[in-house]
């Protein structure tokens, strides 16, 4: 994007796979796989919601909808691995006949790990362990890198050809039944590799290999060294999280107008990239007593612990004494598919480089598609900005409310007042519904 400052990341979309894959017992026959992909690459399939697992019965839990990566969290989409346990990820390294790799698989592994695992360990308060399993050798693709025409808007047939070849060369070497996540890592120095083509590819019908379903893969084309936290962003899609950035129709202008620095799914360059409390609730990292549903008229007074503060021995390793197990999120329902969310943010853990601290409020819409603004941070200081030159979107960098400040959310009649901070560092907040 020429209009973007050079230090900003090029954003990636989590794309639906335009075509159905047939279930195959093993990928031993490359011809068989290619025939399936070739015949169906041009077919567009509209999929309904995947099967659901009961998740939260809280009155403020928006219902999951047909929207891609819906922000509804009353049920868990069972097509995705629930990130509340140890998950194993295989890293498969792909070279091409038109280039000799200038890096090693070990060097490319170090580009992303342990940073990606550490991010999720802190964000989840120790509930998720992401364990990488790099193959540690190059697997040679059968065609030159330029033959796959990689770019951001990757043509379906070219993408199908790439995946066919990648899985065909990997299958004899990898037991896919051992892994929850598949990363296909291309030689970053091959002439046809485009770093902006890094994506999660979702398969409408999972591929069956090694007695397991492969529902989606992460295609990694990052430079060496890569964009900061880019693999954590893509892995977030593997957990059903949406893109929170705004993509201008002409690819010009600012991409960060929806959430700014306040969630990794908006930008991997965010100053405060820890996941929003709504996402931590969705992923199963908050328990029901840590979410307060604000109902009825009149004021509700509550204490909000910073999202980054984890219980002793877990997560962010917060220096704030006594924090970690209290209320992390307050929710005000504003419609059948919409809500206001309120949380406290501090410069701790994943947010150590944060620009501002305080109480953040944002809108959540469960019927809005990934990339169309399912979450939008509300700016409590609309006439000022902060951290110009380092923030991905300075107008939202000072969005949170500080102690002694009040703010009425436009169009809702909901008023927030940050009254005090406790000795342990939590925020005392009063929320009044009009």
Secondary structure, 3 states (H helix, E strand, C coil): CCCCCCCCCCCCCEEECCCCCCCCCCCCCHHHHHHHHHHHCCCCCCCCCCCEEECCCCCCCCCCCCCCCCCCCCEEECCCCCCCCEEEEEEEEEECCCCCCCCCHHHHHHHHCCHHHHHHHHHCCCCCEEEEEEEEEEEECCCCHHHHCCCCCCCHHHHHHHHHHHHHHHHCCCCHHHCCEEEEEECCCCCCCCHHHCEEEEEEEEEEECCEEEEEEEEECCCCCCCCCHHHHHHHHHCCCCCCCCCCCCCCCCCCCCCCCCCCCCCCCCCCCCCCHHHHHHCCCCCHHHEEECCCCEEEEEEECECCCCCCCCCCCCCCCCCCCCCCEEEEEEECCEEEEEEEECCCHHHCCCCCCEEEEEEEECCCCCCCCCEEECCCCCCCCCCCCCCCCHHHHCCCECCCCEEECCCCCCEEEEEEECCCCCEEEEEEEC
